[in-house]
Amino acid sequence: MLEELGAGGTPVLTVYNKIDLSSAAALSLLTGGPDTIRMNAFSERDLDRLREAIEDKLLGDVAQFRIPASRGDLAALAYRVGEVTEQGTDDEFLVLTVRLNPADMEKRGHALEDFRVMN
């Protein structure tokens, strides 16, 4: 259906609601996986999980970059490919923690890859 609407590349999250009203047998029939959430919409904990899953789908992974202070162009790029959640310095480097936007990172973020901190 998404392909027909021209949204084939859109991230998908399958949400099964009303699990509180389902039997164990019915729940076992639901397909699962990393992009599936089973929830009760009246549960704050479940709503928090759903918000987090949506945020992860839309904004992607968190990465840290250690960029030479003289490379303002790369710092600006980091702000364009995601949401900078932390910023600090380490000697002559700017250290940025960024929640990446997958589409923007794929299009423009290649110059940052050499400066990604691997954990």
N, C-alpha and C positions, 0 to 999 in steps of 0.2 A: 504494500500500500504506500509506504513512504517513497519508494522508487517512482511510482506513478505520479506522486505529487511533486517530484523533483527534489525530494529531501532525503535521498538515499544515503548520503554521507552523514546524516544527523546521528549523534550518539543516542542510543536507546537504553532505557531503563525499564524493566518489567516490574510492575508493582501489583502485588496481590494484597488487597485490603480485606478487612473483616475476618482475619484469622481467628479472632476470639470466638466467632460464631461457627467455625469449621471443626469438623471432627478430625481426629488424628489420621484416619483413613483418607479423608478428602485432602488433607494437607500433604500426604505422601504422594498424591497424584500430580501435584503442582511441579512443573519443571523448575529447576534451580540454576544456579551459576553465579558468577561474580557480578552480573548485571541484573540480578533479581533481588527484590526485597519483599518479604512477607511481613505484613504489619497490621496493626489496629490503629486507625486514624485518631482514636481517642486517647492513645498512649503518647505522652510527651516524649518518652524515650524513643519510641518508634518514629515519631515525627522528626526528632533530632537526627536519627539515622537516615531518614529520607532526605532531609535538607543537606546533610553531609554528602550523600551519594549524588544528589543533583549537582552540588557544588563541584565535586570531584569530576563528574562527567563534563561539566561546562568549562571548568578552569584547569583541569588536568593536574599533573604532578607538581610537587614542590621540588625545586632545585636550588642549589647554592652556587654562586659564581664568585670567583676571586679575580677581579679585573684590575689591571694597573691603573693607578690614580690618573695617569696622563691620558687614559683612553675614555674620555667623556662620551665619545660616540657609542662605545659599547655599553656604558652605564645607561644612556638614553635608550638604547635598544632594549635593554632588560626591562625598562619601564613600559615599552611598547608591546612586548610579547607576553606580558603577564602582570600580576599584581605584586609589587615589591612589599613583602610583609616585614622584613627586617633589613637594616642597613648598618654596617659598621666598617671599621678600618683595621688593617693588619699591616704594619710597616708602610710600604708604598702601594698598598692595594686597597681597593674598595671591595668589601664583601657584602654581597646582596643575596638575600633569600627571596625567591620568586615563586609564586603559585602561577605556573605556566598556563597560558591559553594554547591548547594543542595546535589549533589551526594557525594562529599567528606565529608560534614557534617554528612550525614546519615551513611556513612561507618565508619568514625573515630572520629566524634565530640562528642560522647556521654559523654565523661569525662568533657566537657566544660559546659554541661547543668546546673550543679549546680551553676555555676558562672555567668550565664546569668542575666543581669540586666533587670527586667521587667518594662516597662514604663506604 
